[in-house]
Amino acid sequence: MRFKKFLQNILDKQFKKDLTEYFGKNSYVKISNVSFVRSKNSHLINITLFVDEPEKIELLYPDGLEMLIHRAWKVIGDKKNIIIQSSFDLIPQ
């Protein structure tokens, strides 16, 4: 639970500028769950990207989102590997 809050705060505050640059002005992410998978010795991160400019999805999704998550994970300081399970959705207009 603590990783979910830490990661969400880091993405919302420190990487918000990068997120909006990559995926559009009103884009944001929501982390559903961060759980530990013992068989893989890794954390599984379930994340949804919400975008308002769908044309930007083709360019940087999922690689740009994964890069931001890996950078944010380094800020947390946990040395375990992460597995990212991501999806995206459009922000209703």
C-alpha positions in Angstrom: 0.0 0.0 0.0 2.8 2.4 0.8 4.4 1.9 -2.6 1.2 2.8 -4.3 0.9 6.1 -2.5 4.6 7.0 -2.9 4.6 6.2 -6.6 1.3 8.0 -7.3 2.7 11.1 -5.5 6.0 11.1 -7.4 4.2 10.7 -10.7 1.7 13.5 -9.8 4.3 16.0 -8.6 7.7 15.3 -10.0 6.8 13.9 -13.4 3.6 15.7 -14.2 5.4 18.0 -16.6 6.8 15.0 -18.5 3.5 13.3 -18.5 1.7 16.2 -20.0 4.4 16.8 -22.6 4.3 13.1 -23.7 0.5 12.5 -23.6 -1.3 15.9 -23.6 -2.2 18.8 -21.4 -4.8 17.1 -19.2 -3.3 13.6 -19.1 -2.8 11.8 -15.8 -2.2 8.4 -14.4 -3.9 6.3 -11.8 -2.2 3.4 -10.0 -4.7 0.7 -9.2 -2.4 -1.6 -7.3 1.2 -2.3 -6.4 1.7 -5.9 -5.2 4.7 -8.1 -4.6 5.0 -11.3 -6.7 7.2 -13.8 -4.8 7.7 -16.2 -7.6 9.3 -13.4 -9.7 10.8 -11.5 -6.8 9.3 -8.3 -8.3 6.6 -5.7 -7.7 3.6 -5.7 -10.1 2.3 -2.2 -10.9 -1.2 -1.9 -12.4 -1.5 1.6 -13.9 -4.0 3.4 -16.2 -3.1 6.4 -18.3 -5.9 8.8 -19.0 -5.4 11.0 -22.1 -7.2 13.8 -23.9 -5.1 13.8 -27.1 -5.5 10.3 -28.5 -3.1 11.0 -31.4 -0.2 11.2 -28.9 -0.9 7.6 -27.7 0.5 6.1 -31.0 3.9 7.8 -30.5 4.9 7.1 -26.9 2.6 4.5 -25.4 3.7 2.2 -23.7 7.4 3.0 -23.8 7.1 6.6 -22.6 4.9 5.6 -19.7 7.2 2.7 -18.7 10.2 5.1 -18.8 8.4 7.5 -16.4 7.4 4.7 -14.1 11.0 3.3 -14.0 12.3 6.8 -13.2 9.8 7.3 -10.4 10.6 3.8 -9.0 14.2 4.8 -8.7 13.2 7.8 -6.6 11.4 5.4 -4.2 14.7 3.5 -3.8 13.4 -0.1 -3.8 16.0 -2.3 -5.6 13.5 -5.0 -6.6 12.5 -5.3 -10.2 9.1 -4.1 -11.4 6.6 -5.5 -13.8 4.3 -2.9 -15.4 0.8 -3.8 -16.4 -0.6 -0.7 -18.1 -3.7 0.4 -20.0 -5.0 3.7 -21.3 -8.4 5.4 -21.5 -9.7 8.6 -23.0 -10.8 11.4 -20.7 -14.5 12.2 -21.4 -15.0 15.6 -23.0 
